[in-house]
């Protein structure tokens, strides 16, 4: 799809890779979790559980670990849609590497290993403790795979938990029907590679990620036996993120240079011989655009529509600048375009309607007025495009839809006929999820703005007053709150929980203006929206404060922490992962890796008293006050460079001091039970959580143990099969 790089590279949240392995289909491997907690100060021995760590949850954590494994096994039959189709082979990932098999199906397909991950770790150790030590030190996971046009080479990026920097390996696959035949073998390793695409079978373009900055593009030529690397582009502005992408028809390679408020795209015609980049349109403040290709025309998604929202324009490849842009399609008011693709002779838009439902808008290139809307199932909350194979010439749009409680279901859209088909074979059928209700409502915020809320529940709304409620929120960088399938959420729904997703301003659910309203000085609106969502749910009869839990990660911790300071009695507990809690301190420190880039989102308080006051008014850390707080589980990562550990430690320390002060100021007869503030510090630098499946299960099991304990809920009983 069109590289919406501005949204994908949101710094505080991290990047999302274009090739991932479905985590619920992985084999379970043994790993060890290491946790660290602060010691209890002598001054709080009377309320020692105020600073106690994880021990009280250990038994229940083991229970939920077993339950989660059983839940994941239930979905192990979901087909792996992350496979990569070449001209002659199908490529897929197993625990120890990348494999392939011939596309011509045999009764017993032969698997051939293309990449051995142990070799990438620095050589194979056959037996003994050294091998076990190496396995624990180098837990490589495959992030992205790209095949060269004629399937002569494969490139793949790998990641470990110790760093966000990726390693790219280039594998020579060999020419089909050439003799002598050589097995696939690694010919080159590149460090710090972020994005990469093949222009030809011998030329790879890639960008590098250094210190959370992606600013350089290089060209790798494999024609010399040793390979030759040359610099192609270097961005000088520190707030601009650079990545390379390939058009769907594989004729145009783009260098996308995006900040949070501007875009600049250079492109190369890879059907030409020179492969020299040329500029589409120089960057302008508040101009965002993304490029696809169709029959020597550029199809551009640009925020030049009414209200600076996205519309589709076109320009000749030979004259790509803005003066040549001609409008092709503008969505109706209130419809937010999320992504774009070009399929055959049609432009396909992924969009959200004013009712917050996902739809596909199909625009015939030769007759734009014939645009039509393809409706998706009402439960669809997330959509993922399936990258077409090298030999795939069909004019069909293949994609997956899911929700937090609905496993991914493959669909095919045939734009020419307007035909939308579910392509399930051995996977889950959409009809099996009819017992789970998806309800979309709107809450009225303080300024009258209607804020969407998506609620998942198994019982009717009128029966949810006694149901525990898990509230999800993000609200930053123009990103939608994550609503992809999660087996843990499905398990909670089956146990009677209600799940609420609040689409507050600052996110992108209702278009670019939705983010603009809650940027910089408007950040307060996101907090007000979250408060309104919670009030609406309670007024509607969904749960109550004593049964309500919030969960958020990264920048999503800002509205949760701010609301917690203002209305701590509105929730019983909170779980935060890699939480961004010291907004003011971070924006005041330009030496931190993301500060300069993030000031476009949060504002620059240095030398600007008005902005400093605005940030200080909602910053979670700077508004802690002696009062009752909900229990809190904070999970942080020792080497996280996006959200440094120091800010989380400072927040936890101040929060505990405020709670202690509140307890000591009140008579014992008036004291409420002290909350549990638990800090779970994990090793590694993965801002988005562990890559290792077993470690991920340990973290999720701890969260569930924490929530059930703090809400006073009995652990769920295993469901029994009815006897006939």
C-alpha positions as CSV (number, residue, x, y, z in Angstrom):
1,X,0.0,0.0,0.0
2,X,1.1,3.6,-0.2
3,X,3.8,4.2,2.3
4,X,2.1,6.3,5.0
5,X,5.5,6.7,6.5
6,X,4.5,9.6,8.7
7,X,2.1,7.3,10.6
8,X,4.2,4.2,10.6
9,X,7.3,5.8,12.1
10,X,5.7,7.5,15.1
11,X,8.7,7.8,17.3
12,X,7.3,7.3,20.7
13,X,5.3,4.2,19.7
14,X,8.0,2.7,17.4
15,X,7.8,1.3,13.9
16,X,5.6,-1.5,12.7
17,X,7.3,-4.0,10.5
18,X,5.8,-4.9,7.2
19,X,6.6,-8.6,7.6
20,X,5.8,-10.2,11.0
21,X,5.2,-13.8,12.1
22,X,1.8,-14.4,13.7
23,X,2.7,-14.8,17.3
24,X,-0.2,-17.1,18.2
25,X,1.1,-19.7,15.7
26,X,4.6,-19.8,17.0
27,X,5.9,-22.8,18.9
28,X,6.3,-22.2,22.6
29,X,10.0,-22.0,23.6
30,X,11.6,-21.8,27.0
31,X,13.0,-18.5,28.2
32,X,13.7,-16.9,31.5
33,X,12.1,-13.7,32.8
34,X,14.1,-11.3,34.9
35,X,12.3,-8.8,37.1
36,X,13.6,-6.0,39.3
37,X,11.8,-4.0,42.0
38,X,12.7,-1.3,44.5
39,X,13.3,-2.1,48.1
40,X,10.8,-1.0,50.7
41,X,11.9,2.1,52.6
42,X,11.9,1.9,56.4
43,X,9.5,4.8,56.6
44,X,6.7,2.8,55.1
45,X,7.0,-0.5,56.9
46,X,3.5,0.1,58.3
47,X,2.2,0.0,54.8
48,X,4.9,-2.2,53.3
49,X,2.6,-3.4,50.5
50,X,2.8,0.1,49.1
51,X,6.3,-0.7,47.6
52,X,6.1,-4.4,47.4
53,X,7.0,-6.1,44.1
54,X,5.7,-8.9,42.1
55,X,5.7,-11.8,44.7
56,X,2.1,-11.5,45.6
57,X,1.1,-12.2,42.0
58,X,3.4,-15.1,41.3
59,X,1.0,-18.0,41.9
60,X,-1.8,-16.4,39.9
61,X,0.7,-15.4,37.2
62,X,1.6,-19.1,36.8
63,X,-2.1,-20.0,36.5
64,X,-2.7,-17.4,33.8
65,X,0.4,-18.4,31.9
66,X,-1.1,-21.9,31.6
67,X,-4.4,-20.4,30.5
68,X,-2.8,-18.2,28.0
69,X,-0.9,-21.1,26.4
70,X,-4.2,-23.0,26.1
71,X,-5.8,-19.9,24.6
72,X,-3.0,-19.5,22.0
73,X,-3.2,-23.2,21.1
74,X,-6.9,-22.7,20.3
75,X,-5.8,-20.3,17.6
76,X,-2.8,-22.3,16.4
77,X,-4.8,-23.5,13.3
78,X,-5.0,-20.0,11.9
79,X,-3.2,-20.0,8.5
80,X,0.1,-18.2,8.5
81,X,-0.6,-15.2,6.2
82,X,2.9,-13.9,6.6
83,X,4.3,-16.2,3.9
84,X,6.1,-14.6,1.0
85,X,5.4,-15.7,-2.6
86,X,8.2,-15.8,-5.1
87,X,8.2,-16.7,-8.8
88,X,8.9,-20.3,-8.0
89,X,8.9,-20.8,-4.2
90,X,6.9,-20.0,-1.1
91,X,9.0,-18.6,1.8
92,X,8.1,-18.7,5.4
93,X,9.6,-18.5,8.9
94,X,10.2,-21.2,11.4
95,X,11.9,-20.9,14.8
96,X,15.4,-21.4,13.6
97,X,15.3,-19.6,10.2
98,X,13.7,-19.0,6.9
99,X,12.6,-21.9,4.7
100,X,11.1,-22.3,1.3
101,X,9.2,-25.0,-0.7
102,X,8.4,-25.3,-4.4
103,X,5.1,-23.6,-5.4
104,X,4.1,-26.7,-7.4
105,X,2.4,-28.7,-4.7
106,X,3.7,-32.2,-4.1
107,X,2.2,-34.9,-1.9
108,X,5.1,-34.4,0.5
109,X,6.6,-30.9,-0.1
110,X,10.3,-30.7,0.5
111,X,11.5,-27.9,2.8
112,X,14.7,-26.1,2.1
113,X,16.4,-23.9,4.7
114,X,17.3,-20.6,3.2
115,X,18.7,-18.9,6.3
116,X,19.9,-20.4,9.6
117,X,19.5,-17.9,12.4
118,X,22.2,-19.6,14.4
119,X,24.7,-18.8,11.7
120,X,23.8,-15.1,11.8
121,X,24.6,-15.2,15.6
122,X,28.3,-15.7,14.7
123,X,28.7,-19.4,13.8
124,X,27.1,-22.6,14.9
125,X,27.9,-24.4,18.1
126,X,26.7,-27.9,17.9
127,X,26.4,-28.9,21.6
128,X,27.0,-28.0,25.2
129,X,26.4,-25.0,27.4
130,X,28.0,-22.6,25.0
131,X,25.1,-23.3,22.5
132,X,22.5,-22.6,25.2
133,X,24.2,-19.4,26.2
134,X,24.3,-18.2,22.6
135,X,20.6,-19.0,22.2
136,X,19.8,-16.9,25.2
137,X,22.1,-14.1,24.0
138,X,21.0,-14.0,20.4
139,X,17.3,-14.5,20.1
140,X,16.9,-13.4,16.5
141,X,13.5,-12.8,15.0
142,X,12.7,-12.2,11.4
143,X,11.1,-8.8,10.9
144,X,10.8,-8.3,7.1
145,X,11.6,-10.3,3.9
146,X,12.1,-9.0,0.4
147,X,12.7,-11.1,-2.8
148,X,14.5,-9.7,-5.8
149,X,12.4,-9.5,-9.0
150,X,13.5,-12.9,-10.5
151,X,14.0,-14.5,-7.1
152,X,17.8,-14.6,-7.4
153,X,18.4,-13.0,-4.0
154,X,16.6,-12.6,-0.7
155,X,17.1,-9.9,1.9
156,X,15.7,-10.1,5.4
157,X,16.0,-7.9,8.5
158,X,16.5,-9.5,11.9
159,X,16.1,-8.2,15.4
160,X,17.1,-9.1,19.0
161,X,15.7,-7.9,22.2
162,X,18.9,-6.1,23.1
163,X,18.6,-3.3,20.5
164,X,16.1,-1.6,18.1
165,X,18.7,-1.6,15.4
166,X,18.1,-4.3,12.7
167,X,20.6,-6.5,10.9
168,X,20.0,-7.2,7.2
169,X,21.2,-10.4,5.6
170,X,21.4,-10.9,1.9
171,X,21.1,-14.5,0.7
172,X,22.0,-15.7,-2.8
173,X,19.3,-18.0,-4.0
174,X,20.7,-18.7,-7.5
175,X,19.1,-18.7,-10.9
176,X,16.5,-21.3,-11.6
177,X,17.6,-24.1,-14.0
178,X,21.2,-22.9,-13.9
179,X,24.0,-25.3,-13.5
180,X,25.8,-26.1,-11.3
181,X,23.1,-25.7,-8.7
182,X,24.4,-24.0,-5.4
183,X,22.4,-24.1,-2.2
184,X,21.2,-20.7,-0.8
185,X,23.9,-19.0,1.2
186,X,24.5,-15.7,3.0
187,X,26.7,-13.4,0.9
188,X,26.5,-10.1,2.9
189,X,25.4,-8.7,6.2
190,X,24.4,-5.1,6.7
191,X,23.8,-3.5,10.2
192,X,21.3,-0.8,11.2
193,X,19.1,-1.4,8.2
194,X,15.5,-0.1,8.6
195,X,13.7,-0.3,5.3
196,X,14.9,-2.0,2.0
197,X,13.7,-2.8,-1.4
198,X,15.1,-4.5,-4.5
199,X,15.2,-2.4,-7.7
200,X,16.7,-5.2,-9.8
201,X,18.1,-8.7,-9.0
202,X,21.5,-7.1,-8.4
203,X,20.6,-3.7,-6.8
204,X,19.2,-3.2,-3.3
205,X,18.3,0.2,-1.9
206,X,18.0,0.6,1.9
207,X,17.8,3.2,4.7
208,X,19.6,3.0,8.0
209,X,18.4,3.6,11.6
210,X,21.0,5.1,13.9
211,X,20.1,6.4,17.3
212,X,16.4,6.4,16.4
213,X,17.1,8.6,13.4
214,X,16.5,7.2,9.9
215,X,18.2,9.8,7.6
216,X,20.4,8.0,5.0
217,X,19.7,5.9,1.9
218,X,22.3,3.6,0.3
219,X,22.5,1.5,-2.8
220,X,24.0,-2.0,-2.7
221,X,25.3,-3.3,-6.1
222,X,25.9,-7.1,-6.1
223,X,27.5,-7.2,-9.5
224,X,31.0,-7.1,-8.0
225,X,31.7,-10.3,-6.2
226,X,32.3,-8.4,-2.9
227,X,29.4,-6.0,-3.4
228,X,29.6,-2.2,-3.7
229,X,27.8,0.3,-1.4
230,X,27.2,3.9,-2.5
231,X,25.4,6.8,-0.8
232,X,22.1,7.9,-2.5
233,X,20.5,10.4,-0.1
234,X,21.1,12.0,3.3
235,X,18.5,14.1,5.2
236,X,19.8,17.0,7.2
237,X,16.7,17.9,9.1
238,X,16.7,16.1,12.5
239,X,12.9,15.8,12.6
240,X,12.6,14.0,9.3
241,X,12.3,10.2,9.0
242,X,13.5,8.5,5.8
243,X,12.5,5.1,4.4
244,X,12.3,3.4,1.0
245,X,9.3,1.7,-0.5
246,X,8.3,0.0,-3.8
247,X,5.1,0.6,-5.7
248,X,2.7,-2.3,-6.0
249,X,3.5,-2.8,-9.7
250,X,7.2,-2.8,-8.8
251,X,8.0,-0.1,-11.4
252,X,8.7,2.9,-9.0
253,X,10.9,3.0,-5.9
254,X,10.3,5.9,-3.6
255,X,12.4,7.6,-0.9
256,X,9.9,8.9,1.6
257,X,11.1,11.8,3.8
258,X,8.5,12.7,6.4
259,X,8.2,14.7,9.5
260,X,5.1,15.0,11.5
261,X,4.0,18.1,9.5
262,X,5.6,17.7,6.1
263,X,6.4,15.3,3.3
264,X,9.0,15.1,0.5
265,X,9.2,12.1,-1.9
266,X,12.0,11.3,-4.3
267,X,11.4,8.5,-6.8
268,X,13.3,6.2,-9.2
269,X,11.9,4.6,-12.3
270,X,13.3,1.2,-12.0
271,X,12.3,0.3,-15.6
272,X,14.9,2.9,-16.7
273,X,18.6,2.2,-16.8
274,X,19.9,5.1,-14.7
275,X,18.1,4.6,-11.3
276,X,18.6,8.2,-10.5
277,X,16.2,9.7,-8.0
278,X,14.2,12.8,-8.8
279,X,11.9,15.0,-6.7
280,X,8.1,14.8,-6.8
281,X,7.3,17.9,-4.7
282,X,9.6,19.8,-2.3
283,X,8.4,19.8,1.3
284,X,6.1,22.5,2.5
285,X,4.8,23.1,6.1
286,X,1.6,21.1,6.6
287,X,1.7,19.4,3.2
288,X,1.6,15.6,3.6
289,X,1.6,13.3,0.6
290,X,2.2,9.6,-0.4
291,X,2.8,8.2,-3.9
292,X,1.7,5.2,-5.9
293,X,2.1,4.4,-9.6
294,X,-0.3,3.5,-12.4
295,X,0.6,3.4,-16.1
296,X,3.2,6.2,-16.1
297,X,1.0,8.3,-13.8
298,X,1.5,9.1,-10.2
299,X,-1.5,8.4,-8.0
300,X,-0.9,10.7,-4.9
301,X,-2.7,10.7,-1.6
302,X,-2.3,14.3,-0.3
303,X,-3.9,16.4,2.4
304,X,-5.0,19.0,-0.1
305,X,-8.7,18.2,0.3
306,X,-11.3,20.2,2.2
307,X,-10.1,20.8,5.8
308,X,-6.6,19.7,4.9
309,X,-7.8,16.1,4.8
310,X,-6.6,13.4,2.4
311,X,-7.8,13.3,-1.2
312,X,-6.5,11.4,-4.2
313,X,-4.8,13.4,-7.0
314,X,-2.9,12.4,-10.1
315,X,0.1,13.7,-12.1
316,X,2.1,12.6,-15.1
317,X,5.3,10.7,-14.1
318,X,7.2,13.2,-16.3
319,X,5.7,16.2,-14.5
320,X,5.2,15.2,-10.9
321,X,5.3,18.5,-9.0
322,X,2.3,20.0,-7.3
323,X,1.4,22.4,-10.2
324,X,0.5,19.3,-12.2
325,X,-1.7,17.7,-9.5
326,X,-5.3,17.1,-10.7
327,X,-8.0,16.0,-8.3
328,X,-9.2,12.4,-8.8
329,X,-11.3,11.7,-5.8
330,X,-12.3,13.4,-2.5
331,X,-14.1,11.4,0.2
332,X,-17.3,12.6,1.7
333,X,-17.2,14.8,4.8
334,X,-16.4,12.9,8.0
335,X,-14.8,10.0,6.1
336,X,-11.1,9.5,7.1
337,X,-8.8,7.9,4.5
338,X,-6.3,5.6,6.3
339,X,-4.4,4.1,3.4
340,X,-4.2,3.7,-0.4
341,X,-3.3,1.0,-2.9
342,X,-3.5,0.7,-6.7
343,X,-4.9,-2.6,-7.9
344,X,-5.0,-3.1,-11.6
345,X,-6.9,-0.1,-13.0
346,X,-8.5,0.8,-9.7
347,X,-7.4,2.9,-6.7
348,X,-8.5,1.2,-3.4
349,X,-8.8,3.4,-0.3
350,X,-9.1,2.0,3.3
351,X,-11.3,4.5,5.2
352,X,-13.3,5.0,8.3
353,X,-16.8,6.3,8.0
354,X,-18.4,8.9,10.4
355,X,-19.8,5.9,12.3
356,X,-16.2,4.7,12.9
357,X,-16.6,1.6,10.6
358,X,-13.9,0.4,8.2
359,X,-14.8,0.4,4.5
360,X,-13.1,0.1,1.2
361,X,-13.6,2.9,-1.4
362,X,-12.9,1.7,-5.0
363,X,-12.1,4.3,-7.6
364,X,-11.9,3.3,-11.3
365,X,-9.0,5.2,-12.8
366,X,-10.6,5.5,-16.2
367,X,-13.9,6.6,-14.7
368,X,-13.4,8.2,-11.2
369,X,-17.1,9.2,-11.0
370,X,-17.9,5.5,-10.8
371,X,-16.4,5.2,-7.3
372,X,-18.2,2.8,-5.0
373,X,-17.9,1.7,-1.4
374,X,-17.4,-1.9,-0.4
375,X,-18.7,-2.6,3.2
376,X,-16.8,-4.8,5.5
377,X,-18.3,-6.9,8.3
378,X,-19.4,-4.6,11.2
379,X,-16.9,-6.2,13.6
380,X,-13.9,-5.3,11.4
381,X,-11.5,-3.0,13.3
382,X,-8.1,-3.6,11.7
383,X,-7.1,-4.3,8.2
384,X,-3.7,-5.5,6.8
385,X,-2.8,-5.7,3.1
386,X,-1.3,-8.9,1.9
387,X,1.7,-8.0,-0.2
388,X,1.3,-9.6,-3.7
389,X,3.8,-12.2,-4.8
390,X,6.4,-11.6,-7.5
391,X,4.5,-13.6,-10.1
392,X,1.0,-12.3,-9.1
393,X,-0.5,-10.4,-11.9
394,X,-4.1,-10.6,-10.8
395,X,-6.2,-7.5,-10.3
396,X,-7.3,-8.5,-6.9
397,X,-6.9,-6.9,-3.5
398,X,-6.1,-9.4,-0.8
399,X,-6.2,-8.4,2.8
400,X,-6.9,-9.5,6.4
401,X,-9.5,-8.1,8.8
402,X,-9.6,-8.6,12.5
403,X,-10.6,-7.1,15.8
404,X,-9.2,-7.4,19.3
405,X,-11.5,-10.5,19.8
406,X,-11.8,-11.7,16.2
407,X,-8.9,-13.6,14.7
408,X,-7.6,-12.5,11.2
409,X,-9.9,-13.5,8.4
410,X,-8.6,-13.3,4.8
411,X,-10.8,-11.4,2.2
412,X,-10.4,-10.8,-1.5
413,X,-11.8,-7.8,-3.3
414,X,-12.2,-7.9,-7.1
415,X,-12.4,-4.2,-8.0
416,X,-13.6,-4.7,-11.5
417,X,-16.7,-6.7,-10.4
418,X,-17.2,-5.1,-7.0
419,X,-17.0,-8.6,-5.5
420,X,-15.9,-9.0,-1.9
421,X,-15.3,-12.6,-0.8
422,X,-14.2,-14.3,2.4
423,X,-11.3,-16.6,1.6
424,X,-11.4,-18.8,4.7
425,X,-10.2,-22.4,4.3
426,X,-8.9,-24.0,7.5
427,X,-9.0,-20.8,9.5
428,X,-11.7,-19.2,11.6
429,X,-15.1,-18.5,10.0
430,X,-16.5,-15.0,10.6
431,X,-19.9,-16.6,11.5
432,X,-18.3,-18.3,14.6
433,X,-18.0,-14.9,16.3
434,X,-21.7,-13.9,16.2
435,X,-22.0,-14.3,20.0
436,X,-19.6,-11.4,20.5
437,X,-21.1,-8.0,20.2
438,X,-19.4,-5.0,18.7
439,X,-21.1,-1.7,19.7
440,X,-20.0,1.7,18.5
441,X,-21.2,4.7,20.5
442,X,-20.1,8.4,20.9
443,X,-19.4,10.3,24.0
444,X,-19.8,14.1,24.2
445,X,-16.6,15.8,25.3
446,X,-16.3,19.1,27.3
447,X,-16.3,21.3,24.1
448,X,-19.2,19.4,22.5
449,X,-17.1,17.2,20.3
450,X,-18.4,13.6,19.8
451,X,-15.8,11.0,20.6
452,X,-16.1,7.5,19.2
453,X,-16.0,4.5,21.6
454,X,-15.9,0.9,20.5
455,X,-17.2,-1.7,23.0
456,X,-16.8,-5.4,22.8
457,X,-19.1,-7.6,25.0
458,X,-20.7,-11.0,25.2
459,X,-23.7,-10.1,27.3
460,X,-26.3,-7.4,26.4
461,X,-25.4,-3.8,27.5
462,X,-28.1,-3.9,30.2
463,X,-26.3,-6.8,31.8
464,X,-22.9,-5.2,32.1
465,X,-23.3,-3.2,35.3
466,X,-21.4,-5.8,37.3
467,X,-18.9,-6.6,34.5
468,X,-15.2,-5.7,34.8
469,X,-14.2,-3.2,32.2
470,X,-10.8,-2.9,30.5
471,X,-10.4,0.6,28.8
472,X,-7.8,1.0,26.0
473,X,-6.5,4.4,24.7
474,X,-3.7,6.0,22.8
475,X,-4.4,9.4,21.3
476,X,-1.1,10.7,19.9
477,X,0.9,11.1,16.7
478,X,-2.2,10.7,14.5
479,X,-2.2,6.9,15.2
480,X,-5.3,4.9,15.8
481,X,-5.4,2.8,19.0
482,X,-4.3,-0.7,18.2
483,X,-7.3,-2.9,17.5
484,X,-5.6,-6.0,16.0
485,X,-6.5,-9.5,17.2
486,X,-5.2,-10.4,20.7
487,X,-5.9,-13.8,22.2
488,X,-5.7,-12.3,25.7
489,X,-8.5,-9.9,24.9
490,X,-10.6,-12.8,23.6
491,X,-10.0,-14.8,26.8
492,X,-11.2,-11.8,28.9
493,X,-14.3,-11.4,26.8
494,X,-15.1,-15.1,27.3
495,X,-14.7,-14.5,31.0
496,X,-17.4,-11.8,31.1
497,X,-15.3,-8.7,30.7
498,X,-16.3,-5.7,28.6
499,X,-13.5,-4.1,26.5
500,X,-13.7,-0.4,25.6
501,X,-11.5,1.3,23.0
502,X,-11.6,5.1,23.3
503,X,-10.7,6.9,20.0
504,X,-9.7,10.3,21.6
505,X,-8.4,13.3,19.8
506,X,-4.7,13.2,19.1
507,X,-5.1,9.8,17.3
508,X,-6.1,9.5,13.7
509,X,-9.5,7.8,13.8
510,X,-11.4,10.7,12.4
511,X,-8.7,12.1,10.0
512,X,-5.9,14.5,10.2
513,X,-7.9,17.2,11.9
514,X,-8.6,14.8,14.7
515,X,-4.9,14.8,15.5
516,X,-4.4,18.5,14.9
517,X,-7.0,19.3,17.5
518,X,-5.0,17.6,20.2
519,X,-1.5,18.6,19.3
520,X,0.8,20.9,21.3
521,X,-1.5,23.3,23.2
522,X,-4.5,21.2,22.4
523,X,-3.3,18.1,24.3
524,X,-5.8,18.8,27.1
525,X,-8.6,17.8,24.7
526,X,-7.4,14.2,24.7
527,X,-7.7,14.0,28.4
528,X,-11.1,15.6,28.4
529,X,-12.2,13.1,25.7
530,X,-11.1,10.2,27.8
531,X,-13.0,11.5,30.8
532,X,-16.1,11.9,28.6
533,X,-15.8,8.4,27.3
534,X,-15.6,6.9,30.8
535,X,-18.5,9.0,32.0
536,X,-20.6,7.9,29.0
537,X,-19.9,4.2,29.7
538,X,-20.8,4.5,33.3
539,X,-24.0,6.5,32.6
540,X,-24.9,3.9,29.9
541,X,-24.8,1.2,32.5
542,X,-21.4,-0.4,31.6
543,X,-19.4,-1.4,34.7
544,X,-18.5,0.9,37.6
545,X,-15.3,2.6,38.9
546,X,-14.5,-0.2,41.3
547,X,-14.5,-2.7,38.4
548,X,-12.7,-0.5,35.8
549,X,-9.1,-0.9,34.7
550,X,-7.1,1.2,32.2
551,X,-4.4,-0.1,30.0
552,X,-2.0,1.9,27.7
553,X,1.5,1.8,26.3
554,X,4.1,4.5,25.4
555,X,2.4,7.9,24.7
556,X,-1.0,6.4,25.6
557,X,0.1,6.7,29.2
558,X,-0.1,10.5,29.0
559,X,-4.0,10.8,28.9
560,X,-4.3,7.9,31.4
561,X,-1.8,9.4,33.8
562,X,-3.4,12.9,33.5
563,X,-6.9,11.5,34.1
564,X,-5.5,9.5,37.1
565,X,-4.2,12.7,38.7
566,X,-7.5,14.5,38.2
567,X,-10.0,11.7,38.9
568,X,-8.3,8.8,40.6
569,X,-11.5,7.4,42.0
570,X,-12.8,6.8,38.4
571,X,-10.7,3.6,38.1
572,X,-9.5,0.7,40.3
573,X,-6.3,-0.2,38.6
574,X,-3.9,0.7,35.7
575,X,-1.4,-1.2,33.7
576,X,1.2,0.7,31.7
577,X,3.8,-0.6,29.3
578,X,6.9,1.5,28.4
579,X,5.0,4.5,29.7
580,X,5.8,8.0,28.6
581,X,5.1,10.0,31.8
582,X,7.5,12.9,32.0
583,X,6.4,15.0,29.0
584,X,7.8,18.3,30.3
585,X,11.2,16.9,31.4
586,X,11.6,15.2,28.0
587,X,10.7,18.2,25.9
588,X,13.1,20.3,27.9
589,X,16.0,18.0,27.2
590,X,17.2,18.3,23.6
591,X,19.9,15.7,24.2
592,X,17.4,12.9,24.3
593,X,17.1,11.1,20.9
594,X,13.4,11.9,20.2
595,X,12.9,15.4,21.8
596,X,13.5,17.5,18.7
597,X,11.2,15.4,16.5
598,X,8.5,15.1,19.2
599,X,8.3,18.8,19.8
600,X,6.0,19.0,16.8
601,X,3.6,16.8,18.7
602,X,4.0,18.1,22.3
603,X,5.5,21.5,21.9
604,X,8.8,23.2,22.8
605,X,8.7,24.6,26.4
606,X,12.2,26.0,26.2
607,X,11.9,29.8,26.2
608,X,8.2,29.6,25.7
609,X,6.4,30.1,29.1
610,X,2.9,29.6,27.5
611,X,3.8,26.2,26.1
612,X,5.6,25.2,29.2
613,X,2.5,26.0,31.3
614,X,0.3,24.0,28.8
615,X,2.5,20.9,29.0
616,X,2.9,21.2,32.8
617,X,-0.9,21.4,33.2
618,X,-1.4,17.7,32.1
619,X,2.0,16.1,32.4
620,X,1.5,13.0,34.5
621,X,4.7,13.3,36.5
622,X,4.3,17.0,37.3
623,X,0.8,16.8,38.6
624,X,1.2,14.0,41.2
625,X,-0.5,15.2,44.4
626,X,-1.1,13.6,47.8
627,X,-4.4,11.8,47.3
628,X,-5.8,8.3,46.9
629,X,-4.5,6.6,43.7
630,X,-5.5,3.4,41.9
631,X,-3.2,0.4,42.0
632,X,-0.7,0.5,39.2
633,X,1.6,-2.0,37.3
634,X,4.3,-0.2,35.3
635,X,6.4,-2.4,32.9
636,X,9.5,-0.7,31.7
637,X,12.6,-1.8,29.7
638,X,16.1,-1.1,31.0
639,X,17.6,-0.1,27.6
640,X,14.5,1.6,26.1
641,X,15.8,4.7,24.3
642,X,12.3,5.9,23.2
643,X,11.0,6.2,26.8
644,X,14.1,6.3,29.0
645,X,13.9,4.3,32.3
646,X,14.8,7.3,34.4
647,X,11.5,9.0,33.7
648,X,9.5,5.9,34.8
649,X,11.6,5.5,37.9
650,X,11.1,9.2,38.8
651,X,7.3,8.9,38.3
652,X,7.1,5.7,40.4
653,X,9.1,7.3,43.3
654,X,7.1,10.5,43.4
655,X,3.8,8.6,43.2
656,X,4.7,6.4,46.1
657,X,5.8,9.5,48.1
658,X,2.5,11.2,47.4
659,X,0.5,8.1,48.4
660,X,2.5,7.8,51.6
661,X,1.9,11.5,52.4
662,X,-1.8,11.1,51.8
663,X,-2.0,8.1,54.1
664,X,0.0,9.7,56.9
665,X,-2.1,12.9,56.8
666,X,-5.4,11.1,57.3
667,X,-6.7,9.5,60.5
668,X,-6.6,5.7,60.4
669,X,-10.4,5.5,60.5
670,X,-10.6,7.5,57.2
671,X,-7.9,5.8,55.3
672,X,-8.7,3.8,52.2
673,X,-6.8,0.6,51.5
674,X,-3.4,1.6,50.1
675,X,-2.9,0.9,46.4
676,X,-0.2,-1.4,45.1
677,X,2.3,0.4,43.0
678,X,4.4,-2.3,41.2
679,X,7.3,-1.6,39.0
680,X,8.4,-4.4,36.6
681,X,11.7,-3.6,35.0
682,X,12.6,-6.0,32.1
683,X,16.0,-6.2,30.4
684,X,16.4,-5.2,26.8
685,X,15.5,-2.3,24.5
686,X,12.3,-3.5,22.9
687,X,9.9,-0.6,23.3
688,X,7.0,-2.7,22.1
689,X,7.6,-5.6,24.5
690,X,9.5,-8.9,24.3
691,X,10.1,-10.5,20.9
692,X,10.3,-13.9,22.6
693,X,7.0,-15.6,22.7
694,X,7.5,-17.1,26.2
695,X,8.6,-13.8,27.7
696,X,5.6,-12.1,26.1
697,X,3.3,-14.7,27.8
698,X,5.0,-14.1,31.1
699,X,4.3,-10.3,30.9
700,X,0.7,-10.8,29.8
701,X,0.1,-13.4,32.6
702,X,1.5,-10.9,35.1
703,X,-0.9,-8.2,33.9
704,X,-3.8,-10.6,34.2
705,X,-2.8,-11.7,37.7
706,X,-2.4,-8.1,38.7
707,X,-5.9,-7.1,37.3
708,X,-7.7,-10.1,38.9
709,X,-6.0,-9.5,42.2
710,X,-6.7,-5.7,42.3
711,X,-10.3,-6.1,41.3
712,X,-10.8,-9.0,43.7
713,X,-12.0,-11.3,41.0
714,X,-11.9,-15.1,41.3
715,X,-9.6,-16.7,38.7
716,X,-11.6,-18.1,35.7
717,X,-12.5,-21.7,35.7
718,X,-11.8,-23.9,32.7
719,X,-14.8,-24.4,30.6
720,X,-16.3,-27.9,30.6
721,X,-17.5,-29.6,27.5
722,X,-21.2,-30.5,27.8
723,X,-22.1,-34.2,27.7
724,X,-24.6,-35.2,25.1
